[in-house]
Amino acid sequence: MAKTWFITGVSGGLGREIALAALDRGDIVVGTVRKPDAAAAFEARGGRALILDITDQAAVKTAVAKAETVTGRIDVLVNNAGYGLVGAVEETSLEEVRAQFETNVIGPLAVLKAALPAMRARRAGRIINITSVSGLAVWAGTGVYCASKWALEGLTQTLAQEVAELGVKVVNVAPGGLRTDFASSSKTLVAQKLADYDGLARDAERIMAEHAGQEPGDPAKAAQAILAIADVEDPPMHLLLGEDALKYARHAAETLAADIEAWKALSLSISFKT
């Protein structure tokens, strides 16, 4: 049976690849874009486009309701829209932090909150959040972006527990580097820079600039992996995509495990004694 998808950010990158892969197999896809020309291009490929800024909560509710009315239901929600912010933590203005969190955290939260009532009523549905390996392992020079993805991970890991008994499955997909426009047009540099951070904290900016278009991950293959996760009865809470994602997530997990073991005695020392 064909599935109905609601995917944010289908004008390019991974969002477009997921949408096209779903359309190619006969599914129905409602995708959000920000510009009329992108809407026309998506509809020319067989999708149903909605122009939406996910930071506009009222517009999000209207868009999700329209998608449900037009298609009858949303089987799979993919929170894909987002962008990267590059710069050292101290360099990042609070306005830049707020804008990053509005798009990468509050926006996806608004979308899934709008879709959940109908999913709960049907006791069925799947929410797939495109987070990042940066939501599991940090990278100097991208601290606020990492924080936004860690926040989304925390929110939706908890949501997964809360809705499990209601028939709704939640998956966090954490890609590594994909050959999309993320490292070019989908990233923003902080407006003010401090010379003291021209060392390690600049590596992220430099690497993204030098390797844009040479990332190791194939977004079309990533899309097929996400379709597979949408179909399995018991999906994982986490799906890492790419050899680099596995490498960095494993290193972060091993570092945490080493700290836990090395400082176990001090951790246990605070207990009340009976």
C-alpha positions in Angstrom: 0.0 0.0 0.0 1.3 3.4 -1.0 2.5 5.6 1.9 1.8 9.3 2.3 4.8 11.4 3.3 5.1 15.0 4.7 8.7 16.1 4.2 10.1 19.5 5.2 12.7 21.1 2.9 12.4 19.3 -0.4 13.9 22.0 -2.7 17.3 20.4 -2.5 19.7 18.1 -0.7 18.6 15.0 1.3 15.0 16.2 1.5 14.6 16.3 -2.2 16.3 12.9 -2.6 13.9 11.3 0.0 10.9 12.8 -1.7 11.9 11.7 -5.2 12.7 8.2 -4.0 9.3 7.9 -2.4 7.6 9.3 -5.5 9.5 6.9 -7.7 8.0 3.9 -5.9 4.5 5.3 -6.1 4.1 7.0 -2.7 2.3 10.3 -2.2 4.6 13.1 -1.1 3.7 16.6 0.3 6.9 18.6 0.6 7.6 22.0 1.9 9.7 24.7 0.2 10.3 28.3 0.8 10.0 29.8 -2.7 7.4 29.6 -5.5 9.9 28.4 -8.1 10.9 25.6 -5.9 7.3 24.6 -5.4 6.7 24.5 -9.2 9.8 22.4 -9.7 8.7 19.9 -7.1 5.2 19.6 -8.5 6.7 19.0 -11.9 8.3 15.9 -10.4 4.9 14.7 -9.2 5.0 16.0 -5.6 2.5 18.3 -3.9 4.3 21.4 -2.7 3.5 23.8 0.2 5.3 27.0 0.7 6.3 27.1 4.3 8.6 28.7 6.8 8.9 26.2 9.6 9.6 28.9 12.1 6.0 30.2 11.6 4.0 28.1 14.0 0.6 29.1 12.7 1.7 28.4 9.1 3.0 25.0 10.2 -0.4 24.0 11.7 -2.1 25.2 8.6 0.2 23.3 6.3 0.0 20.0 8.2 -3.8 20.3 8.3 -3.9 21.0 4.6 -1.7 18.0 3.9 -4.0 15.7 6.0 -7.1 17.1 4.3 -5.7 16.7 0.7 -4.1 13.2 1.2 -6.3 11.8 4.0 -3.5 11.0 6.4 0.3 11.4 7.0 2.0 8.1 7.4 5.5 9.3 7.5 6.7 12.7 8.7 10.3 13.7 7.9 11.7 16.7 9.7 14.5 17.5 7.3 14.6 21.3 7.0 17.5 23.0 8.7 20.8 24.7 8.2 24.3 24.8 9.7 25.9 27.6 11.6 29.7 27.7 11.7 31.7 29.6 14.2 33.2 29.3 17.7 30.7 29.3 20.6 32.0 32.7 22.0 31.8 34.3 18.6 28.2 33.4 18.0 25.7 36.2 18.8 22.6 35.3 20.8 20.5 36.4 17.8 22.4 33.8 15.7 21.8 31.2 18.4 18.1 31.9 18.5 17.8 31.8 14.8 19.6 28.4 14.7 17.3 26.9 17.4 14.2 28.4 15.8 14.9 26.5 12.6 16.7 23.3 13.8 14.7 22.7 17.0 11.5 24.7 17.4 10.5 24.3 13.8 10.7 20.5 13.8 9.0 20.4 17.2 6.1 22.5 15.8 5.8 20.2 12.8 5.6 17.0 14.8 3.3 18.5 17.3 0.9 19.5 14.5 1.1 15.9 13.0 0.9 13.9 16.2 -2.9 14.3 17.1 -4.0 12.5 13.9 -1.2 9.9 14.3 -2.3 9.2 17.9 -6.0 9.0 16.8 -5.1 6.3 14.2 -2.5 4.7 16.6 -0.2 4.7 13.6 2.5 6.8 12.1 6.2 7.3 11.8 8.3 10.4 12.6 11.8 10.5 11.1 14.0 13.4 12.3 17.1 14.2 10.3 19.5 15.1 13.0 23.3 14.7 12.4 26.2 12.9 13.8 26.9 16.3 15.2 24.0 15.6 17.5 26.1 12.7 19.0 29.7 13.9 18.5 30.8 17.6 18.6 33.0 19.4 16.1 35.0 22.5 17.1 33.7 25.5 15.3 30.1 24.2 15.0 29.1 24.4 18.7 25.7 26.0 18.3 24.8 23.8 15.4 25.8 20.8 17.5 23.8 22.1 20.4 20.7 22.4 18.2 21.1 18.8 17.0 21.7 17.5 20.5 18.5 19.3 21.6 16.5 17.7 18.8 18.0 14.3 19.7 17.0 14.8 23.3 13.5 15.9 22.5 12.8 13.2 20.1 14.4 10.3 21.9 12.1 11.2 24.8 9.2 11.5 22.4 10.0 8.0 21.1 9.4 6.6 24.6 6.2 8.6 25.2 4.5 7.6 21.9 5.7 4.0 21.7 2.5 2.7 23.4 0.4 4.8 21.1 1.5 3.1 17.9 3.8 5.9 16.7 7.5 5.2 15.9 10.2 7.8 16.1 13.6 7.5 14.4 16.5 9.9 14.6 18.6 9.7 11.4 22.1 11.0 11.9 24.1 11.4 8.6 27.7 12.2 8.3 28.9 14.2 5.3 26.5 14.0 2.4 27.3 15.3 -1.1 24.5 18.0 -0.9 24.6 21.8 -0.6 24.9 21.6 3.2 28.5 22.8 3.2 27.9 25.6 0.7 24.5 27.3 0.4 22.9 25.6 3.4 25.4 26.9 6.0 25.8 30.3 7.6 29.0 31.8 9.0 28.9 33.8 12.2 29.0 37.6 11.5 31.8 38.4 14.0 35.0 36.5 14.4 37.7 36.7 17.0 41.4 36.2 16.1 42.0 34.0 19.1 39.8 31.3 17.4 41.7 31.3 14.1 43.2 27.9 15.1 41.2 24.7 15.7 37.9 26.4 15.7 38.4 27.4 12.1 38.9 23.8 10.9 35.2 23.2 10.4 34.9 26.3 8.1 38.0 25.4 6.2 37.2 21.7 5.7 33.6 22.5 4.6 35.0 25.0 2.0 37.7 22.7 0.7 35.6 19.5 0.6 32.3 20.9 -0.6 31.1 18.5 -3.3 33.5 15.8 -2.2 31.7 14.5 0.8 31.7 10.7 1.2 28.0 10.1 1.5 25.7 9.6 -1.5 22.4 11.4 -0.7 20.4 9.2 -3.1 21.6 6.1 -1.2 20.9 7.8 2.1 17.3 8.4 0.8 16.9 4.7 0.0 18.1 3.8 3.6 15.5 6.1 5.0 12.8 4.5 2.9 13.9 1.2 4.2 13.5 2.5 7.8 10.1 3.8 7.0 9.0 0.3 6.0 10.3 -1.9 8.7 7.9 -2.8 11.6 10.4 -2.2 14.4 12.8 0.6 13.3 15.8 1.7 15.4 15.6 4.8 17.5 18.9 5.8 15.9 20.2 5.3 12.3 23.7 6.5 11.5 24.4 7.1 7.9 27.9 6.9 6.5 31.3 5.6 7.5 32.3 8.9 8.9 29.1 9.1 11.1 29.9 5.6 12.5 33.5 6.7 13.2 32.7 9.9 15.0 29.8 8.5 17.0 31.9 5.5 18.1 34.7 7.8 19.2 32.3 9.9 21.2 30.7 6.9 22.9 34.2 5.4 23.7 35.3 8.7 25.2 32.2 8.9 27.4 32.7 5.2 28.4 36.3 5.9 29.3 35.5 8.9 31.4 32.7 6.9 33.2 35.1 4.2 34.1 38.1 6.4 35.0 36.1 8.5 37.4 33.7 5.8 38.7 35.0 6.0 42.2 34.5 9.7 42.4 31.0 9.4 40.9 30.0 6.9 43.5 31.6 8.8 46.4 28.6 11.2 46.8 26.2 8.5 48.0 24.6 8.7 51.5 26.0 5.9 53.6 23.6 3.8 55.6 
